[in-house]
Amino acid sequence: MKSHNEQILTHLKEGNSITQMDALMEFQCFRLGARIYDLKQDGHSIVSEMVEVPSGKRVARYSLVSSQSPETSMIEG
């Protein structure tokens, strides 16, 4: 069985973002912030943005920074 860190990293590498509720529902992970910290310490570039959920609360949504910059994509495309 994969660790939470591995599951979350795979999820992010697939182009998905993740919130605490997503982590809880998909991976039964109660400590997403700690897992994101671990992944950042391992050298992964992860950014967070605050988003408003339907209840009106604001939560962090994490995503992996693409290794390809927009300028590079435009040159190659």
mmJSON file of the N, C-alpha and C atoms, coordinates in Angstrom:
{"data_MODEL":{"atom_site":{
"group_PDB":["ATOM","ATOM","ATOM","ATOM","ATOM","ATOM","ATOM","ATOM","ATOM","ATOM","ATOM","ATOM","ATOM","ATOM","ATOM","ATOM","ATOM","ATOM","ATOM","ATOM","ATOM","ATOM","ATOM","ATOM","ATOM","ATOM","ATOM","ATOM","ATOM","ATOM","ATOM","ATOM","ATOM","ATOM","ATOM","ATOM","ATOM","ATOM","ATOM","ATOM","ATOM","ATOM","ATOM","ATOM","ATOM","ATOM","ATOM","ATOM","ATOM","ATOM","ATOM","ATOM","ATOM","ATOM","ATOM","ATOM","ATOM","ATOM","ATOM","ATOM","ATOM","ATOM","ATOM","ATOM","ATOM","ATOM","ATOM","ATOM","ATOM","ATOM","ATOM","ATOM","ATOM","ATOM","ATOM","ATOM","ATOM","ATOM","ATOM","ATOM","ATOM","ATOM","ATOM","ATOM","ATOM","ATOM","ATOM","ATOM","ATOM","ATOM","ATOM","ATOM","ATOM","ATOM","ATOM","ATOM","ATOM","ATOM","ATOM","ATOM","ATOM","ATOM","ATOM","ATOM","ATOM","ATOM","ATOM","ATOM","ATOM","ATOM","ATOM","ATOM","ATOM","ATOM","ATOM","ATOM","ATOM","ATOM","ATOM","ATOM","ATOM","ATOM","ATOM","ATOM","ATOM","ATOM","ATOM","ATOM","ATOM","ATOM","ATOM","ATOM","ATOM","ATOM","ATOM","ATOM","ATOM","ATOM","ATOM","ATOM","ATOM","ATOM","ATOM","ATOM","ATOM","ATOM","ATOM","ATOM","ATOM","ATOM","ATOM","ATOM","ATOM","ATOM","ATOM","ATOM","ATOM","ATOM","ATOM","ATOM","ATOM","ATOM","ATOM","ATOM","ATOM","ATOM","ATOM","ATOM","ATOM","ATOM","ATOM","ATOM","ATOM","ATOM","ATOM","ATOM","ATOM","ATOM","ATOM","ATOM","ATOM","ATOM","ATOM","ATOM","ATOM","ATOM","ATOM","ATOM","ATOM","ATOM","ATOM","ATOM","ATOM","ATOM","ATOM","ATOM","ATOM","ATOM","ATOM","ATOM","ATOM","ATOM","ATOM","ATOM","ATOM","ATOM","ATOM","ATOM","ATOM","ATOM","ATOM","ATOM","ATOM","ATOM","ATOM","ATOM","ATOM","ATOM","ATOM","ATOM","ATOM","ATOM","ATOM","ATOM","ATOM","ATOM","ATOM","ATOM","ATOM","ATOM","ATOM"],
"id":[1,2,3,4,5,6,7,8,9,10,11,12,13,14,15,16,17,18,19,20,21,22,23,24,25,26,27,28,29,30,31,32,33,34,35,36,37,38,39,40,41,42,43,44,45,46,47,48,49,50,51,52,53,54,55,56,57,58,59,60,61,62,63,64,65,66,67,68,69,70,71,72,73,74,75,76,77,78,79,80,81,82,83,84,85,86,87,88,89,90,91,92,93,94,95,96,97,98,99,100,101,102,103,104,105,106,107,108,109,110,111,112,113,114,115,116,117,118,119,120,121,122,123,124,125,126,127,128,129,130,131,132,133,134,135,136,137,138,139,140,141,142,143,144,145,146,147,148,149,150,151,152,153,154,155,156,157,158,159,160,161,162,163,164,165,166,167,168,169,170,171,172,173,174,175,176,177,178,179,180,181,182,183,184,185,186,187,188,189,190,191,192,193,194,195,196,197,198,199,200,201,202,203,204,205,206,207,208,209,210,211,212,213,214,215,216,217,218,219,220,221,222,223,224,225,226,227,228,229,230,231],
"type_symbol":["N","C","C","N","C","C","N","C","C","N","C","C","N","C","C","N","C","C","N","C","C","N","C","C","N","C","C","N","C","C","N","C","C","N","C","C","N","C","C","N","C","C","N","C","C","N","C","C","N","C","C","N","C","C","N","C","C","N","C","C","N","C","C","N","C","C","N","C","C","N","C","C","N","C","C","N","C","C","N","C","C","N","C","C","N","C","C","N","C","C","N","C","C","N","C","C","N","C","C","N","C","C","N","C","C","N","C","C","N","C","C","N","C","C","N","C","C","N","C","C","N","C","C","N","C","C","N","C","C","N","C","C","N","C","C","N","C","C","N","C","C","N","C","C","N","C","C","N","C","C","N","C","C","N","C","C","N","C","C","N","C","C","N","C","C","N","C","C","N","C","C","N","C","C","N","C","C","N","C","C","N","C","C","N","C","C","N","C","C","N","C","C","N","C","C","N","C","C","N","C","C","N","C","C","N","C","C","N","C","C","N","C","C","N","C","C","N","C","C","N","C","C","N","C","C","N","C","C","N","C","C"],
"label_atom_id":["N","CA","C","N","CA","C","N","CA","C","N","CA","C","N","CA","C","N","CA","C","N","CA","C","N","CA","C","N","CA","C","N","CA","C","N","CA","C","N","CA","C","N","CA","C","N","CA","C","N","CA","C","N","CA","C","N","CA","C","N","CA","C","N","CA","C","N","CA","C","N","CA","C","N","CA","C","N","CA","C","N","CA","C","N","CA","C","N","CA","C","N","CA","C","N","CA","C","N","CA","C","N","CA","C","N","CA","C","N","CA","C","N","CA","C","N","CA","C","N","CA","C","N","CA","C","N","CA","C","N","CA","C","N","CA","C","N","CA","C","N","CA","C","N","CA","C","N","CA","C","N","CA","C","N","CA","C","N","CA","C","N","CA","C","N","CA","C","N","CA","C","N","CA","C","N","CA","C","N","CA","C","N","CA","C","N","CA","C","N","CA","C","N","CA","C","N","CA","C","N","CA","C","N","CA","C","N","CA","C","N","CA","C","N","CA","C","N","CA","C","N","CA","C","N","CA","C","N","CA","C","N","CA","C","N","CA","C","N","CA","C","N","CA","C","N","CA","C","N","CA","C","N","CA","C","N","CA","C","N","CA","C","N","CA","C","N","CA","C"],
"label_alt_id":[null,null,null,null,null,null,null,null,null,null,null,null,null,null,null,null,null,null,null,null,null,null,null,null,null,null,null,null,null,null,null,null,null,null,null,null,null,null,null,null,null,null,null,null,null,null,null,null,null,null,null,null,null,null,null,null,null,null,null,null,null,null,null,null,null,null,null,null,null,null,null,null,null,null,null,null,null,null,null,null,null,null,null,null,null,null,null,null,null,null,null,null,null,null,null,null,null,null,null,null,null,null,null,null,null,null,null,null,null,null,null,null,null,null,null,null,null,null,null,null,null,null,null,null,null,null,null,null,null,null,null,null,null,null,null,null,null,null,null,null,null,null,null,null,null,null,null,null,null,null,null,null,null,null,null,null,null,null,null,null,null,null,null,null,null,null,null,null,null,null,null,null,null,null,null,null,null,null,null,null,null,null,null,null,null,null,null,null,null,null,null,null,null,null,null,null,null,null,null,null,null,null,null,null,null,null,null,null,null,null,null,null,null,null,null,null,null,null,null,null,null,null,null,null,null,null,null,null,null,null,null],
"label_comp_id":["MET","MET","MET","LYS","LYS","LYS","SER","SER","SER","HIS","HIS","HIS","ASN","ASN","ASN","GLU","GLU","GLU","GLN","GLN","GLN","ILE","ILE","ILE","LEU","LEU","LEU","THR","THR","THR","HIS","HIS","HIS","LEU","LEU","LEU","LYS","LYS","LYS","GLU","GLU","GLU","GLY","GLY","GLY","ASN","ASN","ASN","SER","SER","SER","ILE","ILE","ILE","THR","THR","THR","GLN","GLN","GLN","MET","MET","MET","ASP","ASP","ASP","ALA","ALA","ALA","LEU","LEU","LEU","MET","MET","MET","GLU","GLU","GLU","PHE","PHE","PHE","GLN","GLN","GLN","CYS","CYS","CYS","PHE","PHE","PHE","ARG","ARG","ARG","LEU","LEU","LEU","GLY","GLY","GLY","ALA","ALA","ALA","ARG","ARG","ARG","ILE","ILE","ILE","TYR","TYR","TYR","ASP","ASP","ASP","LEU","LEU","LEU","LYS","LYS","LYS","GLN","GLN","GLN","ASP","ASP","ASP","GLY","GLY","GLY","HIS","HIS","HIS","SER","SER","SER","ILE","ILE","ILE","VAL","VAL","VAL","SER","SER","SER","GLU","GLU","GLU","MET","MET","MET","VAL","VAL","VAL","GLU","GLU","GLU","VAL","VAL","VAL","PRO","PRO","PRO","SER","SER","SER","GLY","GLY","GLY","LYS","LYS","LYS","ARG","ARG","ARG","VAL","VAL","VAL","ALA","ALA","ALA","ARG","ARG","ARG","TYR","TYR","TYR","SER","SER","SER","LEU","LEU","LEU","VAL","VAL","VAL","SER","SER","SER","SER","SER","SER","GLN","GLN","GLN","SER","SER","SER","PRO","PRO","PRO","GLU","GLU","GLU","THR","THR","THR","SER","SER","SER","MET","MET","MET","ILE","ILE","ILE","GLU","GLU","GLU","GLY","GLY","GLY"],
"label_asym_id":["A","A","A","A","A","A","A","A","A","A","A","A","A","A","A","A","A","A","A","A","A","A","A","A","A","A","A","A","A","A","A","A","A","A","A","A","A","A","A","A","A","A","A","A","A","A","A","A","A","A","A","A","A","A","A","A","A","A","A","A","A","A","A","A","A","A","A","A","A","A","A","A","A","A","A","A","A","A","A","A","A","A","A","A","A","A","A","A","A","A","A","A","A","A","A","A","A","A","A","A","A","A","A","A","A","A","A","A","A","A","A","A","A","A","A","A","A","A","A","A","A","A","A","A","A","A","A","A","A","A","A","A","A","A","A","A","A","A","A","A","A","A","A","A","A","A","A","A","A","A","A","A","A","A","A","A","A","A","A","A","A","A","A","A","A","A","A","A","A","A","A","A","A","A","A","A","A","A","A","A","A","A","A","A","A","A","A","A","A","A","A","A","A","A","A","A","A","A","A","A","A","A","A","A","A","A","A","A","A","A","A","A","A","A","A","A","A","A","A","A","A","A","A","A","A","A","A","A","A","A","A"],
"label_entity_id":["1","1","1","1","1","1","1","1","1","1","1","1","1","1","1","1","1","1","1","1","1","1","1","1","1","1","1","1","1","1","1","1","1","1","1","1","1","1","1","1","1","1","1","1","1","1","1","1","1","1","1","1","1","1","1","1","1","1","1","1","1","1","1","1","1","1","1","1","1","1","1","1","1","1","1","1","1","1","1","1","1","1","1","1","1","1","1","1","1","1","1","1","1","1","1","1","1","1","1","1","1","1","1","1","1","1","1","1","1","1","1","1","1","1","1","1","1","1","1","1","1","1","1","1","1","1","1","1","1","1","1","1","1","1","1","1","1","1","1","1","1","1","1","1","1","1","1","1","1","1","1","1","1","1","1","1","1","1","1","1","1","1","1","1","1","1","1","1","1","1","1","1","1","1","1","1","1","1","1","1","1","1","1","1","1","1","1","1","1","1","1","1","1","1","1","1","1","1","1","1","1","1","1","1","1","1","1","1","1","1","1","1","1","1","1","1","1","1","1","1","1","1","1","1","1","1","1","1","1","1","1"],
"label_seq_id":[1,1,1,2,2,2,3,3,3,4,4,4,5,5,5,6,6,6,7,7,7,8,8,8,9,9,9,10,10,10,11,11,11,12,12,12,13,13,13,14,14,14,15,15,15,16,16,16,17,17,17,18,18,18,19,19,19,20,20,20,21,21,21,22,22,22,23,23,23,24,24,24,25,25,25,26,26,26,27,27,27,28,28,28,29,29,29,30,30,30,31,31,31,32,32,32,33,33,33,34,34,34,35,35,35,36,36,36,37,37,37,38,38,38,39,39,39,40,40,40,41,41,41,42,42,42,43,43,43,44,44,44,45,45,45,46,46,46,47,47,47,48,48,48,49,49,49,50,50,50,51,51,51,52,52,52,53,53,53,54,54,54,55,55,55,56,56,56,57,57,57,58,58,58,59,59,59,60,60,60,61,61,61,62,62,62,63,63,63,64,64,64,65,65,65,66,66,66,67,67,67,68,68,68,69,69,69,70,70,70,71,71,71,72,72,72,73,73,73,74,74,74,75,75,75,76,76,76,77,77,77],
"pdbx_PDB_ins_code":[null,null,null,null,null,null,null,null,null,null,null,null,null,null,null,null,null,null,null,null,null,null,null,null,null,null,null,null,null,null,null,null,null,null,null,null,null,null,null,null,null,null,null,null,null,null,null,null,null,null,null,null,null,null,null,null,null,null,null,null,null,null,null,null,null,null,null,null,null,null,null,null,null,null,null,null,null,null,null,null,null,null,null,null,null,null,null,null,null,null,null,null,null,null,null,null,null,null,null,null,null,null,null,null,null,null,null,null,null,null,null,null,null,null,null,null,null,null,null,null,null,null,null,null,null,null,null,null,null,null,null,null,null,null,null,null,null,null,null,null,null,null,null,null,null,null,null,null,null,null,null,null,null,null,null,null,null,null,null,null,null,null,null,null,null,null,null,null,null,null,null,null,null,null,null,null,null,null,null,null,null,null,null,null,null,null,null,null,null,null,null,null,null,null,null,null,null,null,null,null,null,null,null,null,null,null,null,null,null,null,null,null,null,null,null,null,null,null,null,null,null,null,null,null,null,null,null,null,null,null,null],
"Cartn_x":[0.84,0.0,0.888,0.534,1.297,1.051,2.083,1.934,1.074,0.609,-0.154,0.681,1.96,2.823,2.843,3.01,3.061,1.722,0.635,-0.692,-0.955,-0.628,-0.869,0.02,1.298,2.202,1.725,1.301,0.768,-0.441,-1.332,-2.525,-2.139,-1.159,-0.714,-0.004,0.798,1.524,0.579,-0.615,-1.618,-2.309,-1.881,-2.441,-3.597,-3.861,-4.962,-4.494,-5.417,-5.148,-5.836,-5.567,-6.142,-6.403,-7.527,-7.869,-7.91,-8.033,-8.11,-9.278,-10.431,-11.593,-11.316,-10.657,-10.288,-9.39,-8.371,-7.417,-8.122,-9.056,-9.791,-10.659,-11.38,-12.304,-11.586,-10.516,-9.836,-8.788,-8.075,-6.946,-7.048,-8.144,-8.318,-7.145,-6.708,-5.579,-6.115,-5.889,-6.371,-5.379,-4.132,-3.094,-2.457,-3.264,-2.756,-1.634,-1.772,-0.734,0.62,0.63,1.879,2.446,1.571,2.046,2.611,1.977,2.481,3.842,3.987,5.275,6.351,6.029,6.98,7.393,6.414,6.706,7.565,7.305,8.135,9.554,9.704,11.028,11.78,11.056,11.662,12.007,11.723,12.116,11.031,9.801,8.71,8.19,7.94,7.424,5.906,5.356,3.91,3.469,2.427,1.893,0.51,0.114,-1.219,-1.94,-3.231,-4.07,-5.289,-5.782,-6.976,-8.198,-9.126,-10.349,-11.548,-12.667,-13.896,-14.709,-15.136,-15.962,-17.429,-18.356,-19.78,-20.3,-19.709,-20.17,-19.768,-18.906,-18.431,-17.076,-16.597,-15.281,-14.198,-13.026,-11.873,-10.899,-10.44,-9.515,-8.35,-7.264,-6.094,-6.299,-5.954,-5.941,-4.51,-3.936,-2.545,-2.442,-1.406,-1.139,0.369,0.78,2.184,2.545,3.682,4.152,4.674,4.217,4.661,6.152,6.852,8.29,8.566,7.529,7.672,7.026,7.798,7.279,6.426,5.517,4.684,5.51,6.634,7.462,8.017,8.437,8.971,7.883,6.679,5.577,5.297,5.365,5.069,6.147,7.383,8.487,8.386,8.096,8.036,6.76,5.699,4.402,4.315],
"Cartn_y":[-1.183,0.0,1.251,2.205,3.452,4.331,5.082,6.042,7.217,8.006,9.203,10.127,10.29,11.156,10.682,9.377,8.833,9.009,8.759,8.898,10.346,11.271,12.688,13.17,12.775,13.178,12.644,11.401,10.832,11.637,11.952,12.747,14.091,14.758,16.061,15.937,14.902,14.7,14.423,13.924,13.681,14.973,16.095,17.391,17.84,17.129,17.472,18.391,19.145,19.902,19.156,19.578,18.867,19.815,19.613,20.336,19.318,19.819,18.911,17.938,18.412,17.53,16.455,16.831,15.842,14.765,15.204,14.267,13.325,13.852,13.03,12.0,12.443,11.552,10.523,10.943,10.046,9.156,9.692,8.956,8.74,9.156,9.066,9.732,10.865,11.614,12.833,12.85,13.945,15.092,14.886,15.901,16.296,16.835,17.215,18.235,19.236,20.255,19.653,18.659,17.987,17.196,16.545,15.787,16.726,17.881,18.864,19.367,19.614,20.038,18.989,17.711,16.633,16.637,16.77,16.752,17.939,19.105,20.279,20.057,19.437,19.144,18.158,17.322,16.377,17.039,18.339,19.078,19.303,18.92,19.126,20.554,21.174,22.549,22.513,22.826,22.797,24.186,24.679,25.996,25.824,26.815,26.787,28.076,27.97,29.151,28.985,30.08,30.045,30.136,29.211,29.178,29.125,29.633,29.606,28.383,27.632,26.442,26.834,25.963,26.321,26.811,26.352,26.797,28.241,28.803,30.168,30.234,29.105,29.074,29.088,29.554,29.572,28.483,27.699,26.603,26.661,25.999,25.937,24.831,25.149,24.155,24.08,22.895,22.686,22.103,22.522,21.951,21.947,21.072,20.921,21.939,22.598,23.553,22.757,23.096,22.411,22.635,21.594,21.723,22.471,22.692,23.398,24.774,25.816,27.172,27.517,28.494,28.883,29.357,30.018,30.494,29.31,28.26,27.075,26.405,26.346,25.709,26.453,27.773,28.568,28.358,28.229,28.027,26.658,25.64,24.28,24.027,24.76,24.503,25.184],
"Cartn_z":[0.0,0.0,0.0,-0.821,-0.912,0.314,0.673,1.773,1.309,2.259,1.9,1.032,1.362,0.554,-0.896,-1.103,-2.461,-3.177,-2.483,-3.093,-3.499,-2.62,-2.898,-4.027,-4.017,-5.088,-6.432,-6.484,-7.731,-8.203,-7.293,-7.604,-8.208,-7.591,-8.088,-9.431,-9.602,-10.871,-12.03,-11.723,-12.759,-13.186,-12.617,-13.0,-12.135,-11.071,-10.179,-9.063,-8.518,-7.293,-6.161,-4.919,-3.78,-2.623,-1.964,-0.736,0.4,1.618,2.768,2.625,2.168,2.011,0.961,-0.143,-1.157,-0.56,0.202,0.798,1.767,2.516,3.476,2.759,1.745,1.045,0.17,-0.518,-1.451,-0.798,0.195,0.766,2.272,2.893,4.344,5.071,4.527,5.072,5.829,7.131,7.977,8.051,7.639,7.828,6.493,5.588,4.272,4.379,5.238,5.374,5.718,6.591,6.968,5.797,5.032,3.871,2.804,2.593,1.632,2.097,3.386,3.947,3.638,3.877,3.592,2.127,1.234,-0.201,-0.608,-0.02,-0.299,0.203,1.377,1.923,1.032,0.302,-0.634,-1.965,-2.09,-3.286,-4.321,-4.036,-4.999,-4.883,-6.03,-6.063,-6.032,-4.872,-4.673,-4.236,-4.864,-4.512,-3.904,-3.126,-2.545,-2.898,-3.011,-3.208,-2.324,-1.838,-1.005,-1.916,-1.726,-2.53,-1.59,-2.07,-1.282,-1.663,-0.669,-0.9,-0.749,-1.184,-1.155,0.2,1.294,2.612,2.902,2.045,2.25,2.937,3.43,4.069,3.011,3.427,2.531,2.972,2.002,2.281,1.299,1.666,0.776,-0.255,-1.494,-2.564,-3.072,-3.072,-3.442,-4.844,-5.565,-6.885,-7.122,-8.003,-8.339,-9.415,-9.24,-10.243,-11.423,-12.601,-13.805,-13.996,-14.428,-14.67,-15.967,-16.753,-18.02,-17.89,-18.09,-17.964,-19.173,-19.054,-20.192,-21.392,-21.126,-22.226,-23.03,-22.316,-22.982,-23.799,-23.273,-23.995,-25.297,-25.249,-26.443,-27.498,-27.079,-28.035,-28.677,-27.861,-28.38,-29.177,-28.86,-29.497,-30.771],
"occupancy":[1.0,1.0,1.0,1.0,1.0,1.0,1.0,1.0,1.0,1.0,1.0,1.0,1.0,1.0,1.0,1.0,1.0,1.0,1.0,1.0,1.0,1.0,1.0,1.0,1.0,1.0,1.0,1.0,1.0,1.0,1.0,1.0,1.0,1.0,1.0,1.0,1.0,1.0,1.0,1.0,1.0,1.0,1.0,1.0,1.0,1.0,1.0,1.0,1.0,1.0,1.0,1.0,1.0,1.0,1.0,1.0,1.0,1.0,1.0,1.0,1.0,1.0,1.0,1.0,1.0,1.0,1.0,1.0,1.0,1.0,1.0,1.0,1.0,1.0,1.0,1.0,1.0,1.0,1.0,1.0,1.0,1.0,1.0,1.0,1.0,1.0,1.0,1.0,1.0,1.0,1.0,1.0,1.0,1.0,1.0,1.0,1.0,1.0,1.0,1.0,1.0,1.0,1.0,1.0,1.0,1.0,1.0,1.0,1.0,1.0,1.0,1.0,1.0,1.0,1.0,1.0,1.0,1.0,1.0,1.0,1.0,1.0,1.0,1.0,1.0,1.0,1.0,1.0,1.0,1.0,1.0,1.0,1.0,1.0,1.0,1.0,1.0,1.0,1.0,1.0,1.0,1.0,1.0,1.0,1.0,1.0,1.0,1.0,1.0,1.0,1.0,1.0,1.0,1.0,1.0,1.0,1.0,1.0,1.0,1.0,1.0,1.0,1.0,1.0,1.0,1.0,1.0,1.0,1.0,1.0,1.0,1.0,1.0,1.0,1.0,1.0,1.0,1.0,1.0,1.0,1.0,1.0,1.0,1.0,1.0,1.0,1.0,1.0,1.0,1.0,1.0,1.0,1.0,1.0,1.0,1.0,1.0,1.0,1.0,1.0,1.0,1.0,1.0,1.0,1.0,1.0,1.0,1.0,1.0,1.0,1.0,1.0,1.0,1.0,1.0,1.0,1.0,1.0,1.0,1.0,1.0,1.0,1.0,1.0,1.0,1.0,1.0,1.0,1.0,1.0,1.0],
"B_iso_or_equiv":[0.0,0.0,0.0,0.0,0.0,0.0,0.0,0.0,0.0,0.0,0.0,0.0,0.0,0.0,0.0,0.0,0.0,0.0,0.0,0.0,0.0,0.0,0.0,0.0,0.0,0.0,0.0,0.0,0.0,0.0,0.0,0.0,0.0,0.0,0.0,0.0,0.0,0.0,0.0,0.0,0.0,0.0,0.0,0.0,0.0,0.0,0.0,0.0,0.0,0.0,0.0,0.0,0.0,0.0,0.0,0.0,0.0,0.0,0.0,0.0,0.0,0.0,0.0,0.0,0.0,0.0,0.0,0.0,0.0,0.0,0.0,0.0,0.0,0.0,0.0,0.0,0.0,0.0,0.0,0.0,0.0,0.0,0.0,0.0,0.0,0.0,0.0,0.0,0.0,0.0,0.0,0.0,0.0,0.0,0.0,0.0,0.0,0.0,0.0,0.0,0.0,0.0,0.0,0.0,0.0,0.0,0.0,0.0,0.0,0.0,0.0,0.0,0.0,0.0,0.0,0.0,0.0,0.0,0.0,0.0,0.0,0.0,0.0,0.0,0.0,0.0,0.0,0.0,0.0,0.0,0.0,0.0,0.0,0.0,0.0,0.0,0.0,0.0,0.0,0.0,0.0,0.0,0.0,0.0,0.0,0.0,0.0,0.0,0.0,0.0,0.0,0.0,0.0,0.0,0.0,0.0,0.0,0.0,0.0,0.0,0.0,0.0,0.0,0.0,0.0,0.0,0.0,0.0,0.0,0.0,0.0,0.0,0.0,0.0,0.0,0.0,0.0,0.0,0.0,0.0,0.0,0.0,0.0,0.0,0.0,0.0,0.0,0.0,0.0,0.0,0.0,0.0,0.0,0.0,0.0,0.0,0.0,0.0,0.0,0.0,0.0,0.0,0.0,0.0,0.0,0.0,0.0,0.0,0.0,0.0,0.0,0.0,0.0,0.0,0.0,0.0,0.0,0.0,0.0,0.0,0.0,0.0,0.0,0.0,0.0,0.0,0.0,0.0,0.0,0.0,0.0],
"pdbx_formal_charge":[null,null,null,null,null,null,null,null,null,null,null,null,null,null,null,null,null,null,null,null,null,null,null,null,null,null,null,null,null,null,null,null,null,null,null,null,null,null,null,null,null,null,null,null,null,null,null,null,null,null,null,null,null,null,null,null,null,null,null,null,null,null,null,null,null,null,null,null,null,null,null,null,null,null,null,null,null,null,null,null,null,null,null,null,null,null,null,null,null,null,null,null,null,null,null,null,null,null,null,null,null,null,null,null,null,null,null,null,null,null,null,null,null,null,null,null,null,null,null,null,null,null,null,null,null,null,null,null,null,null,null,null,null,null,null,null,null,null,null,null,null,null,null,null,null,null,null,null,null,null,null,null,null,null,null,null,null,null,null,null,null,null,null,null,null,null,null,null,null,null,null,null,null,null,null,null,null,null,null,null,null,null,null,null,null,null,null,null,null,null,null,null,null,null,null,null,null,null,null,null,null,null,null,null,null,null,null,null,null,null,null,null,null,null,null,null,null,null,null,null,null,null,null,null,null,null,null,null,null,null,null],
"auth_seq_id":[1,1,1,2,2,2,3,3,3,4,4,4,5,5,5,6,6,6,7,7,7,8,8,8,9,9,9,10,10,10,11,11,11,12,12,12,13,13,13,14,14,14,15,15,15,16,16,16,17,17,17,18,18,18,19,19,19,20,20,20,21,21,21,22,22,22,23,23,23,24,24,24,25,25,25,26,26,26,27,27,27,28,28,28,29,29,29,30,30,30,31,31,31,32,32,32,33,33,33,34,34,34,35,35,35,36,36,36,37,37,37,38,38,38,39,39,39,40,40,40,41,41,41,42,42,42,43,43,43,44,44,44,45,45,45,46,46,46,47,47,47,48,48,48,49,49,49,50,50,50,51,51,51,52,52,52,53,53,53,54,54,54,55,55,55,56,56,56,57,57,57,58,58,58,59,59,59,60,60,60,61,61,61,62,62,62,63,63,63,64,64,64,65,65,65,66,66,66,67,67,67,68,68,68,69,69,69,70,70,70,71,71,71,72,72,72,73,73,73,74,74,74,75,75,75,76,76,76,77,77,77],
"auth_comp_id":["MET","MET","MET","LYS","LYS","LYS","SER","SER","SER","HIS","HIS","HIS","ASN","ASN","ASN","GLU","GLU","GLU","GLN","GLN","GLN","ILE","ILE","ILE","LEU","LEU","LEU","THR","THR","THR","HIS","HIS","HIS","LEU","LEU","LEU","LYS","LYS","LYS","GLU","GLU","GLU","GLY","GLY","GLY","ASN","ASN","ASN","SER","SER","SER","ILE","ILE","ILE","THR","THR","THR","GLN","GLN","GLN","MET","MET","MET","ASP","ASP","ASP","ALA","ALA","ALA","LEU","LEU","LEU","MET","MET","MET","GLU","GLU","GLU","PHE","PHE","PHE","GLN","GLN","GLN","CYS","CYS","CYS","PHE","PHE","PHE","ARG","ARG","ARG","LEU","LEU","LEU","GLY","GLY","GLY","ALA","ALA","ALA","ARG","ARG","ARG","ILE","ILE","ILE","TYR","TYR","TYR","ASP","ASP","ASP","LEU","LEU","LEU","LYS","LYS","LYS","GLN","GLN","GLN","ASP","ASP","ASP","GLY","GLY","GLY","HIS","HIS","HIS","SER","SER","SER","ILE","ILE","ILE","VAL","VAL","VAL","SER","SER","SER","GLU","GLU","GLU","MET","MET","MET","VAL","VAL","VAL","GLU","GLU","GLU","VAL","VAL","VAL","PRO","PRO","PRO","SER","SER","SER","GLY","GLY","GLY","LYS","LYS","LYS","ARG","ARG","ARG","VAL","VAL","VAL","ALA","ALA","ALA","ARG","ARG","ARG","TYR","TYR","TYR","SER","SER","SER","LEU","LEU","LEU","VAL","VAL","VAL","SER","SER","SER","SER","SER","SER","GLN","GLN","GLN","SER","SER","SER","PRO","PRO","PRO","GLU","GLU","GLU","THR","THR","THR","SER","SER","SER","MET","MET","MET","ILE","ILE","ILE","GLU","GLU","GLU","GLY","GLY","GLY"],
"auth_asym_id":["A","A","A","A","A","A","A","A","A","A","A","A","A","A","A","A","A","A","A","A","A","A","A","A","A","A","A","A","A","A","A","A","A","A","A","A","A","A","A","A","A","A","A","A","A","A","A","A","A","A","A","A","A","A","A","A","A","A","A","A","A","A","A","A","A","A","A","A","A","A","A","A","A","A","A","A","A","A","A","A","A","A","A","A","A","A","A","A","A","A","A","A","A","A","A","A","A","A","A","A","A","A","A","A","A","A","A","A","A","A","A","A","A","A","A","A","A","A","A","A","A","A","A","A","A","A","A","A","A","A","A","A","A","A","A","A","A","A","A","A","A","A","A","A","A","A","A","A","A","A","A","A","A","A","A","A","A","A","A","A","A","A","A","A","A","A","A","A","A","A","A","A","A","A","A","A","A","A","A","A","A","A","A","A","A","A","A","A","A","A","A","A","A","A","A","A","A","A","A","A","A","A","A","A","A","A","A","A","A","A","A","A","A","A","A","A","A","A","A","A","A","A","A","A","A","A","A","A","A","A","A"],
"auth_atom_id":["N","CA","C","N","CA","C","N","CA","C","N","CA","C","N","CA","C","N","CA","C","N","CA","C","N","CA","C","N","CA","C","N","CA","C","N","CA","C","N","CA","C","N","CA","C","N","CA","C","N","CA","C","N","CA","C","N","CA","C","N","CA","C","N","CA","C","N","CA","C","N","CA","C","N","CA","C","N","CA","C","N","CA","C","N","CA","C","N","CA","C","N","CA","C","N","CA","C","N","CA","C","N","CA","C","N","CA","C","N","CA","C","N","CA","C","N","CA","C","N","CA","C","N","CA","C","N","CA","C","N","CA","C","N","CA","C","N","CA","C","N","CA","C","N","CA","C","N","CA","C","N","CA","C","N","CA","C","N","CA","C","N","CA","C","N","CA","C","N","CA","C","N","CA","C","N","CA","C","N","CA","C","N","CA","C","N","CA","C","N","CA","C","N","CA","C","N","CA","C","N","CA","C","N","CA","C","N","CA","C","N","CA","C","N","CA","C","N","CA","C","N","CA","C","N","CA","C","N","CA","C","N","CA","C","N","CA","C","N","CA","C","N","CA","C","N","CA","C","N","CA","C","N","CA","C","N","CA","C","N","CA","C","N","CA","C","N","CA","C"],
"pdbx_PDB_model_num":[1,1,1,1,1,1,1,1,1,1,1,1,1,1,1,1,1,1,1,1,1,1,1,1,1,1,1,1,1,1,1,1,1,1,1,1,1,1,1,1,1,1,1,1,1,1,1,1,1,1,1,1,1,1,1,1,1,1,1,1,1,1,1,1,1,1,1,1,1,1,1,1,1,1,1,1,1,1,1,1,1,1,1,1,1,1,1,1,1,1,1,1,1,1,1,1,1,1,1,1,1,1,1,1,1,1,1,1,1,1,1,1,1,1,1,1,1,1,1,1,1,1,1,1,1,1,1,1,1,1,1,1,1,1,1,1,1,1,1,1,1,1,1,1,1,1,1,1,1,1,1,1,1,1,1,1,1,1,1,1,1,1,1,1,1,1,1,1,1,1,1,1,1,1,1,1,1,1,1,1,1,1,1,1,1,1,1,1,1,1,1,1,1,1,1,1,1,1,1,1,1,1,1,1,1,1,1,1,1,1,1,1,1,1,1,1,1,1,1,1,1,1,1,1,1,1,1,1,1,1,1]
}}}
